[in-house]
């Protein structure tokens, strides 16, 4: 099968490509390298079944020839990270809305099966409970850029499902919950690699807020296994499915775990007010935990790697590459 991966030079995309190639697929990646990196796929470039195209999914002229020759599309290209969304709202909107619309329109034109990576951000602000796929979205005010990502991804989901219902586009939508692991960068505010990098440099581990906010972290290798199982299951077409781990940790616990697993670090935990980090009016969620019942029913998948493995693998990767 010839598979197109948008955003395939990024963190999750580069891990996906490494699982597709050994399965005998021909893989083409398109990435504009705004957040991805050639270094993530460098050793694959000389392979006979791999092609990299530096291009932008917002430009139909870049994307259309690649879509025409593919049999399946994984759409992972997106603006990523709270920090990038806050600093570059226009570019983020362009990538999240225009880019995804272009991918969906071309996939629909070719009736091409596609997997669309969405986000747990679409749930917005919720009280403490596991979030099922039919939970309502509770979004903050438009004046707060924090919600741009959530609203854009929600619109993308509507766009994909409209094509499924009206034009028969075979699309599966997955909402990722805090995926982390090797090759993830802290540049745009990703919390686990940020903490690990700070600890390895003996810098303060900077926790925003009071550290009681809770998240569920999933190893990228577990995420890719779930993605591949969903993409292979016809029963997942037309559905929205949570992909995440049900195990919760506070951000303070994460910081303490990083201190424990980075040998010899002298880093202390430093608490920084949200307004000092992101400006006035920033909102965060106290908890975000997925209900993974649908994922388990469709695939039988259960995460295999815990937070210790995530932190250790990031630590080891950074040790090897810096």
Helices and strands as residue ranges (DSSP letters): E 2-6, H 11-20, G 21-23, E 26-31, G 38-40, G 42-44, E 50-54, H 60-69, E 72-75, H 82-87, H 89-93, I 94-99, H 100-110, E 113-119, G 120-123, E 130-131, G 145-147, H 148-167, E 171-176, E 179-180, H 191-200, E 205-208, E 214-216, E 218-219, H 220-231, G 234-236, E 240-243, E 248-250, H 251-261, E 269-272, H 274-278, E 287-290, H 293-299, H 307-321
